Amino acid sequence: MENVINVFVEEEDGSRTPIEVPTDMGLSLMEVLKGSDYPIEATCGGMALCATCHVAVIHDPGLHEAQDAELDMLDMVPNLTDISRLSCQIRPENAFDGLVVKILGDH
């Protein structure tokens, strides 16, 4: 399908679970992960104010750089990595096919 990409979630055991993600619905990666029953709290509702949707981007097929609000929130995350992102700030696009993330937020 033209407007669907595959995003993979790296599980605790190292396996990767594929999720089909629509790119034409305006959803954030956080919303897709929550809708796929992953333990994402998202207490702020996707406003980059809580970091409970914190993920590590294991494979990045070309994500946009994090913006200031996201970077400010990530600075407060105790388990910050150099590949940390907030999934609420990632809007899936066709170019992101093959993205691999690991959930790091509070869960």
Number of C-alpha atoms within 10 A of each C-alpha: 5 8 13 16 21 18 23 21 23 18 12 9 6 9 10 15 12 15 16 14 23 20 19 13 10 11 15 19 22 25 21 20 20 14 11 13 9 14 16 23 17 23 13 13 14 19 14 22 17 21 27 25 29 29 24 22 22 15 16 15 13 11 15 11 10 15 9 9 12 20 15 13 16 22 11 11 17 8 11 16 13 7 12 21 25 30 29 26 20 18 19 26 17 15 12 20 19 16 20 21 24 19 24 21 22 14 10
